[in-house]
């Protein structure tokens, strides 16, 4: 696939993406400042390439970033560089994502030759520092990536939290557990807009959640599950993502409403979703967590904790040291 054309300097997207790159970096890669769905398409391919080359490397699956697309964000129109190799394939990117508490800066690289971190991430960090009120910035770094951790530390970031992810071979998934009496499982394919105009995730993710999920390439309404209580209200929901390129099935998000907690709904819903992922063709299953409560549930399902990540944080108003 040839590199996407660089947007014209006359467009707002290109104006947002003016980047200071060294001549050496540009000569080794083709660089395109991309935003919105164009960037999402490129980083989807980039993360799929990364997963095929490193079965457990990096932090994110392509489906993670597609899940982030569920709501409009200030970062949608902020162009950032995607680097393409000589074959025209996306090889690296620095991706900004606006969250309520901070802007995230994710550094994505396919294993092998890659641009220097200063060229890849430095210009985007400078962009974020120029935003109004210089927001807090965060990034998640794999435990073994000393180079990336040191790069953030030199720029005033400090370790601020730990999270984990676990993997499960699809063939070793647990049997589908029964829901409590009166509860029933459904999905967005069979319980669509005509039957339930309000998507179960709308209250927490905004009115555009379903429309934006359907803009992504990996969303499947048959894997968009909901558990309904005996009175028809939503007791829980979970979204399962099958990536046919990598064979990975990702679980993100999972939610059981407080009024229905402690009844085995989460386990039953997850076991059903994992089974659907396997039947869709996923060979490996992945889930992430941050709490001991989530760890206990996911390890009971068979996930093994194999990866640890550190979140690096820099408070709002900070600047890169001179």
N, C-alpha and C positions, 0 to 999 in steps of 0.2 A: 504494500500500500504506500503510495507516495505521501510525503509530508503534506498536511493541510496547508493551503496558502496562508501566508502571513497577512492579517487584516490590513486594509489600507490605513495609512496614518490619519485619514480624514474621519475615521469612525471613532465613536466614543470608546469602544473596546480597545482599539489600538492605543488610544491616548492613555488609557488606564494601564496598559502593558508596556510602556517604554522602559526598557531594561538596559542597564549598563553591563555589557558582557565583554570579556576579553577577546581579542582577535583569535587567539589560540583556541579558545572554547568554541567559537563559532566555526572555525575551520574544521574541527573534528566532528561536529554534529550540525544538523539543520535544526534551528530553533524557531518555534512558532509560539507567540503569546496567544493563549486560548482562554476562553471563559465559557460559562454555561454548559449547555449540552455538548458542545464541541469538545470542551476539555474533559467532560465526563466520559465521552466515547474514547478519547485517547488514553486516559488513565485506566479505563476498564481494560483495554488491550495491554497496557503496560503491566498492570497487576496480574493479568492472566499469564503473560510471558514470564513474569517473576515466579509465579507459583509453579509453572511447569519446570522451571530450571532449579528451583529451591523448594522442595515439597513442604518444608516447614520454616522457611525464611521470612523475614520481614514482619510487619505488623498486620496489614490489612488484606482482605480479599477484595476483588472487584465489587462484590455485592455490598461490602461495607459502604463504599463511597456512593453506590447507587441508593442505598438506604438513606444516606444523608441528604439526598436530593428531595426528600419527601416534603419539604417546606421551602418557600422562598427565603433566601438569605442575602444579606448585604454583599456577600462574597460572590454571588452568582455572576456579576458583571465586572468583577475585578480580574483582569487578564493576568495570567502567570505563564511562565515559559514551560513548554513541553519540548523535550529534546528528542530528536529522531536520529537513528543511526544511518549508516550508509545504505542500508537496505530499505530505508523509509519506515522502519518500525519504531514505535515509541520506546525510548530507552531510559528516560529519567524525567522527573517533574518535581516541582515545588508547588504544593497545592494549598492555598489558603481557604479556610472554612470558618465562617462566622457562626459562633454559638452564643448563647445568651450571656455566658459568664466570661468568655474570652474568644479570641481568634486562634484557631489552630493552624499550624504550619507543618504540613506533612511532607517529608522528603522521601520520594519514591525512586528506586533505582533497580533496574534489571541487573542481576549478577554479571560481572565482567567489566569491561572498560566503561567509565562513566565520567561525566564532567566533574571538576573539582567542586567541593561543597561551597566554596566562596562564590563560584560562578553560578552554581545551581540554585542555592538557597539565599545567598547574600542579597541579591536584588529584590527578592520577594519580601524578605525581612525588612529591608529599607522601605518598601512600599507600605508595609503595615505600620512602621514607625511614623510615617507621614499621614496616616489616617487621623481624623479629628479625635482629640483626646488621647491619642497613642494608646490603644487598648492593651489589656493583658494578652499575652501570647503563650500558647502551650504547644507541646509536641510530645508524642509518645515514641520512646526509643527502645528497641530490643535490648535485653540485658547484655548481650555479647557485642554490641556495636559501640566499642570504645571510641572510635573516630567520631561518630555522630554525637555521642554524649559530650565529648570534649569540645566539639564545635559549639554546641549550645552553652556549655559552661563558660567558655571564653567570652560569650556575649551576654553574660549576666543572668543566665537561667540557672535555676536550682531544682534539684529533685524534689518533687512535691507529692508523689503518690505512686502506688504500685497496682498493677492489674495483671491478669493471667488469661491464657486461653488454653483450651483443651481439645484433643482430637479423639475421634472414635472411628474405627473401621466400620463401614456401613453394614457389613455382614455380621458384625458382633453387636448390633443395636438390640436394645431390650424388646421384649414382646410388648405389644400395644396393651396398655392398662385400661381398665374400665373406668369411666367417670362415675361419680356418685349418682345415686338414683335421682332421676328428674332432670339431670343436666344432659346436654347434648352438644355434639361437635358439629360445626358447619364450616364452610369456606366461602370465599368471596365469589367463586364461580357459580355456586348453587344458591347463594343468598346475596344476590347482586343489588344494584341500585334500585331496581323496581320493587324488591321486597324490603330492603333496608336502606333507605336513601342516605342515612348517616353512617359512614364507615366507622367501625369500632375504635379506630385510632384517631378520629377527628378531634375529640376533646383535648387531647394532649399535643396534637401535631398540626392543628389548623384545618380550615375547610378545604384546602387544596390537596390534602394528603393523597387521596386516591388518584386524582388526575395526574399528579406528579409521579407517583409510583408507576403509573401506566406509561409514562414517558421513558422509563428505563428499559433496558433490554433483557434484564434477568428477572424482573418481577413476573410471578405467575399467580393469578388469583386462586388457583387450585391449592396453592401452598400458603395462602393467606387465611389462617385459621382463627376461629372464634369459638369460645365455649359459652353457651347460653344457659342461664339459670332456669329453674322451673317456671319462673314468672316471665321469661322471655328477655330479661335484661342481660347485659354482657357481664359475664363472670371473669373472663380472661381472654387474652388473644396472644398470638405469636405469629411471626412471619418467618418462613423458611425459604431460602434462596438456593436454587440449584444452578451451578455454573457448568454447562455442558462442555466447556473448553477444558477446564481443569479437573472436572469430576468432584469438586468440593461442594458439599452442602453446608451452608451457613445458617445459623439460627440467630436472628436479630430483627426485632426485639422479642422479649417475653414479658408478659404482664398478667398477674392475677390480682383482681381487685380485692382490697382489704377485707371486705365483707364476706368474701368466699375463701379466704386463705385458710390453710391448715386442713383441707379436705381432700388432698391428693389431686386437685385439678391441674396444677402445674405439671406434675409427673405424667398424668394421663395425656394432657395436651401435647407435651413434648414427645412422648413415646409415639403418639400418632403422627406427628409431624416428621419425626426422624424416619418412620416407616415410609411415609410418602416420598421423602427425599430419596431413599434407597430405591424405591420402585420407579422413581423418575430417572434413575441412572447414576445418582451420586455414589461414589465409592468410598469417600472419606467425609466425615462430618466434623464440624468445628463450632465451638461456642466460646464466648469470652465472659469473664466475670470480674467483679471488684470486691465482693463481700463474701464472708464465710458462709452465710446462709445460701447464697447462690452456689458456692463451691460444693456444699453438701448435697444439694439437689442434683447438680450436674455429674458429680462423681458417682452418685447412686445410679444414674442412667448409663454409666460406663465410660464417661469422658475421663481421660488421664491428663493431669496438669503437666504440660511439657514446655510451656513458654511463659516467661516473665517479662513484663514491660515496665519501664519507668516513665512517668509523666514529668516532663521538665516545664517549669513555669517561670515566667517573668512578669512582674506586676505592671499594671497600666502606668504610663508616663515614663517608663524606663527607655533608655536608648542603648545601642551598642557602644561599648567603651571605645574611645578613640585609640 
